[in-house]
Each structure stands twice: as structure tokens, then as C-alpha cells.
Amino acid sequence: MLFEINPATPYPEDYEQTVAQASRETTAGYLPPLAASVPDLERFDAIYIGLPIWGMTAPPVVRAFVQAHDLSGKTVHPFITHGGYGVGSSLDVLKAIASRADWKPEFVMEADQERRTLEQVRGWLAG
């Protein structure tokens, strides 16, 4: 089963507005309401959670997902993209929320395309 983690109220379309909102949410410890939850999660033994790193940690909506679902006894396989600064505190944060899950080693990949693209377009427009 494939499930997309989304907040009940979507993040802004604008990249910089999303970054600012996520920063405010993270600082406040806010976990946004989810658009949906996984029905019958207990029937799954293994959970794969994919996430980007936002502000050196797991996005608030991903933290909300982990908080809202009982992952006790589940084998969790995280796969993570980041913009060049690594995974930050993301795994520690998620493991603290779901401490009774069996967390497996993460797959991590740098994916800095958004920032580089934004910088290139700004430079091109300024020139």
C-alpha cells in the first residue's frame, strides 16, 4: 500500500513561504492535522517512511504522521533526501516519537535541486 503524508491544509505553493511556515511550526512544536491516516496499520509489519529534511529535522507533517500512528513493534525503514546538510536531528526526533518501533538504517540521498534552481533563476533574472 502506498500512502502520501499530507497536512489537512496544504503548505503554500511558494517554496520560501513553505520554508518559513515549516520553520515556525518546528520552533513552536506544532504538528499539523493530517489530511488522512492509514487505515488498519496493524496489518503491516514493515513501514517505509520517505521524507525530506526541512530545517535540519523531519518536517512537522511527518512528525504528525508518526505521532498519529502506533508504530510499536513495526519495522521502520526511513529514506531521506536533504539539501546538502545531512539528516540533522530528524532520526532522533522520529525515534523519540516512535521509540517502540524497530528502526532500520536509513537510506539518505542529497537532493539540492530546488535551492540550486532558485539561485540560478534569480542570478539569470538579475543579469
ABEGO torsion letter per residue (X at the ends): XBBBBBBABBBBABAAAAAAAAAAAAAAGBBBBBABBBBGAAABABBBBBBBBBGGBBBAAAAAAAAABBABGBBBBBBBBBAGAEAEAAAAAAAAABAABBBBBBBBBBBAAAAAAAAAAAAAAAX
